[in-house]
Amino acid sequence: MSVFLQCLKVALPATWKSASWLLKLMIPISLGVTLLQHYGILEVLASYLHPLFVHLGLPGASAIAFISGAMAGTYAGLAAMMSMPLNMKEATILGIMIALCHALPMESAVNRKTGSSFWKMSLIRIFMAFGSAFLLNLFLGESSEKYIYLGVPANSTTAEMLSGWVVSQLKMSVMVVLIIYFLMVLQRMLEAYRLLRPLSELLSPMMRFFGLPEKAAYMWLVGNVLGISYGSAVMLELKEKRVITPEDANAVNYHLIMSHSLLEDTLVLAATGIPALLLISVRVTLAFFLVWLRRACLFLFK
């Protein structure tokens, strides 16, 4: 059996395991948001949050999606987003906020293990998410195009609401399984062909542009391809083996909190219509800015 076919085969059980876990998280969140919306509770919550979120170009109810993403991850935030009637501008702003600020407790804990402050990493991500949303609201044009809506009409009966929700979840489940399978196959191929290290060596000179040490290229690549959570084992190993110093690991974390899991997050959000180029450019630009700002502060206040 060829390496490619072997990767296709080996990725199947891993896909089932990951997709099952994610859908167990996404489906209850989607149902919760749908019920809150159907019974008018979401509208009440939105009225309290609207004064803050209106400055971000978002309805108050979108706070539910942001909090879901920040606490549980991108897929949880996406499930909540698709259960709300949003236009593409709103979905783009909210998607970028979730991309910058997802799975906060878990990923900040990993950052702490690799040499950074849990609270500092968390607060920076929250600030950058709200700051970027505020700026995007100013510069993005108004949009009448509708985002994917897997909810149900407001005037539906309870039976219609539940049946419509079931159909929407089947569609969402198929999309999630296909995306996860693609990512699992890609990950297995990178491992089988041992491509991560050669790629990291090729990218080493680019680290200087980002304000990072060249020897941090492998840690940077792992974080961007596999993400902070999935790549944590590799990053911890590099630190423990002293391949990278605690200070360099901390510096890389400042970049990665803005730009990590770039492949998966972009693929998942772009699959629902959010512009991939905008997602990538915002995250990479913020990562570049944050690292160089930190370096400038360290130089001025040392």
C-alpha positions in Angstrom: 0.0 0.0 0.0 1.4 3.5 -0.9 2.2 6.0 1.7 -0.7 8.2 0.5 -3.3 5.4 0.7 -1.9 4.5 4.1 -2.4 8.1 5.3 -6.0 8.0 4.0 -6.7 4.8 5.9 -5.0 5.7 9.2 -6.7 9.1 9.2 -10.2 7.5 9.4 -10.3 6.4 13.1 -8.6 9.6 14.2 -11.2 11.6 12.2 -14.1 9.7 13.8 -12.6 10.2 17.3 -12.0 13.9 16.8 -15.2 14.6 15.0 -17.3 12.7 17.6 -15.8 14.8 20.3 -16.3 18.1 18.5 -19.9 17.3 17.5 -20.7 16.4 21.1 -19.6 19.9 21.9 -21.1 21.7 19.0 -24.5 20.1 18.8 -25.6 21.0 22.4 -24.4 24.6 21.9 -26.3 24.9 18.7 -29.4 23.5 20.3 -29.0 25.8 23.3 -28.7 28.9 21.0 -31.6 27.8 18.9 -33.9 27.3 22.0 -32.8 30.7 23.4 -33.6 32.3 20.2 -36.9 30.5 19.7 -38.2 31.5 23.1 -37.0 35.1 22.9 -34.4 34.7 25.7 -31.5 35.6 23.3 -33.3 38.8 22.4 -33.4 39.8 26.1 -29.7 39.0 26.6 -28.9 40.9 23.4 -30.5 44.1 24.7 -28.1 44.2 27.6 -25.0 43.4 25.5 -25.9 45.6 22.5 -24.4 48.9 23.9 -21.0 47.2 23.9 -21.1 45.1 20.8 -22.7 47.8 18.6 -19.3 49.5 18.6 -17.9 46.3 17.0 -20.6 46.2 14.3 -22.2 43.2 16.0 -25.6 42.5 17.5 -25.6 41.9 21.3 -26.6 38.2 20.8 -23.3 37.5 19.1 -21.6 37.7 22.5 -23.0 34.1 23.0 -20.9 32.9 20.0 -17.8 34.8 21.1 -18.0 33.4 24.7 -18.6 29.9 23.3 -15.5 30.2 21.1 -13.4 31.7 23.8 -14.2 29.1 26.3 -14.6 25.9 24.2 -12.9 26.5 20.9 -13.5 27.6 17.3 -16.0 24.8 16.5 -18.1 25.8 19.5 -18.1 29.4 18.4 -18.9 28.4 14.8 -21.9 26.3 16.0 -23.3 29.3 17.8 -22.6 31.7 14.9 -24.5 29.5 12.4 -27.5 29.4 14.7 -27.9 33.2 14.5 -29.0 35.4 11.5 -25.9 37.3 10.7 -24.8 39.2 7.5 -21.3 38.5 6.1 -19.7 41.6 7.7 -20.9 40.6 11.1 -19.8 37.0 10.6 -16.4 38.1 9.4 -15.8 40.3 12.4 -17.1 37.7 14.8 -15.1 34.9 13.1 -11.9 36.9 13.4 -12.6 37.6 17.1 -13.1 33.8 17.6 -9.9 33.0 15.6 -7.9 35.3 17.9 -9.5 34.3 21.1 -10.6 30.7 21.0 -10.1 27.9 23.6 -8.6 30.6 25.9 -8.3 28.6 29.2 -6.7 25.5 27.6 -4.3 27.4 25.3 -3.2 29.9 27.9 -2.4 27.0 30.2 -0.2 25.6 27.5 1.4 29.0 27.1 2.2 29.0 30.8 3.9 25.6 30.5 6.0 26.8 27.7 7.2 29.9 29.6 4.6 32.6 29.4 2.1 34.2 31.8 -1.4 32.6 31.8 -3.2 35.9 32.5 -1.0 38.1 30.3 -1.5 35.8 27.3 -5.3 35.7 28.0 -5.7 39.5 28.4 -3.7 40.3 25.3 -5.8 37.9 23.2 -9.1 39.4 24.5 -7.8 43.0 24.0 -6.6 42.2 20.4 -9.9 40.5 19.6 -12.0 43.5 20.6 -9.5 46.0 19.2 -9.4 44.3 15.8 -13.3 44.0 15.7 -13.6 47.7 16.4 -11.2 48.6 13.6 -12.7 46.1 11.2 -16.1 47.6 11.8 -14.7 51.0 10.7 -13.0 49.8 7.6 -15.2 47.0 6.3 -18.1 48.1 4.1 -21.7 47.3 4.9 -22.9 44.0 3.7 -26.4 42.8 2.7 -25.1 39.3 1.9 -26.4 36.7 4.4 -24.1 34.4 6.3 -24.9 30.6 6.6 -27.9 30.3 8.9 -28.7 26.9 10.3 -31.3 28.2 12.7 -35.0 28.2 12.1 -37.5 31.1 11.4 -38.6 33.0 14.5 -42.3 32.3 13.9 -41.9 28.5 13.7 -43.7 26.1 16.0 -41.7 24.1 18.5 -42.1 21.0 16.3 -40.9 22.9 13.2 -38.1 24.4 15.1 -36.8 21.0 16.3 -37.2 19.3 12.9 -35.4 22.2 11.1 -32.7 22.1 13.7 -32.1 18.4 13.2 -31.7 18.9 9.4 -29.3 21.8 10.0 -27.2 19.7 12.3 -26.9 16.9 9.8 -25.5 19.4 7.3 -23.1 20.9 9.9 -21.9 17.4 10.9 -21.1 16.4 7.3 -19.1 19.6 6.9 -17.2 19.1 10.2 -16.3 15.4 9.4 -15.0 16.4 5.9 -12.8 19.2 7.2 -11.4 17.1 10.1 -10.6 14.2 7.7 -8.7 16.5 5.4 -6.7 17.9 8.3 -6.0 14.4 9.6 -4.8 13.2 6.3 -2.6 16.3 5.9 -1.1 15.8 9.3 -0.4 12.1 8.6 1.3 13.0 5.3 3.5 15.6 7.0 4.6 13.0 9.6 5.0 10.2 7.0 7.2 12.3 4.7 9.0 14.0 7.6 8.3 17.4 6.2 8.0 19.6 9.3 11.7 19.8 10.0 12.8 20.5 6.4 10.0 23.1 6.2 11.1 24.7 9.4 14.7 25.0 8.2 13.5 26.6 5.0 11.4 29.1 7.0 14.2 29.9 9.5 15.3 33.2 7.7 11.7 34.4 7.8 11.8 34.3 11.6 14.0 37.5 11.6 11.2 39.3 9.8 8.8 38.4 12.6 11.3 39.4 15.2 11.9 35.8 16.4 15.1 33.8 16.7 15.9 31.5 13.7 16.1 28.4 15.9 12.4 29.0 16.9 11.3 28.1 13.4 10.2 24.5 14.2 8.2 25.6 17.2 6.6 28.4 15.1 5.7 25.9 12.3 4.3 23.4 14.8 2.1 26.1 16.3 0.9 27.3 13.0 0.2 23.9 11.4 -1.0 21.9 14.4 -2.0 24.7 16.8 -1.1 25.5 20.4 -3.2 22.6 21.8 -2.2 19.9 19.4 1.4 21.1 19.1 1.9 21.5 22.9 3.6 18.2 23.3 6.2 19.1 20.7 6.7 22.6 22.1 7.2 21.3 25.6 9.7 18.7 24.4 11.7 21.4 22.6 11.8 23.5 25.8 12.7 20.5 28.0 15.5 19.4 25.7 16.7 23.0 25.7 16.5 23.2 21.9 14.9 26.5 22.6 15.5 28.7 25.7 12.5 29.8 28.0 13.0 33.4 26.8 12.8 32.4 23.1 9.8 30.1 23.8 8.1 33.1 25.5 8.8 35.3 22.5 7.4 32.7 20.1 4.2 32.5 22.3 3.6 36.2 21.7 3.5 35.5 18.0 1.5 32.3 18.3 -1.3 33.7 20.5 -2.3 35.8 17.5 -1.4 33.4 14.7 -1.7 29.7 15.5 -3.6 26.8 14.0 -3.6 29.0 11.0 -4.4 26.2 8.6 -7.3 24.6 10.5 -9.0 27.8 11.7 -8.8 29.4 8.2 -10.1 26.3 6.5 -13.0 25.9 9.0 -14.1 29.5 8.9 -13.5 30.0 5.2 -15.6 26.9 4.5 -18.6 29.0 5.8 -17.8 32.0 3.6 -15.5 34.1 5.7 -12.7 35.6 3.6 -9.6 33.4 4.1 -7.1 36.2 3.0 -8.6 38.6 5.5 -8.4 36.0 8.3 -4.8 35.2 7.6 -3.6 38.8 7.0 -5.2 40.2 10.2 -3.8 37.4 12.4 -0.3 37.5 10.9 -0.2 41.3 11.0 -1.2 41.4 14.7 1.4 38.7 15.5 4.1 40.8 13.7 3.0 44.0 15.5 2.8 42.3 19.0 6.3 40.7 18.8 8.0 43.9 17.6 6.1 46.1 20.1 7.3 43.7 22.9 10.9 43.9 21.7 10.7 47.7 21.6 9.3 47.8 25.1 12.0 45.5 26.4 14.7 47.6 24.7 13.3 50.9 26.1 12.6 49.7 29.7 15.5 47.3 30.3 
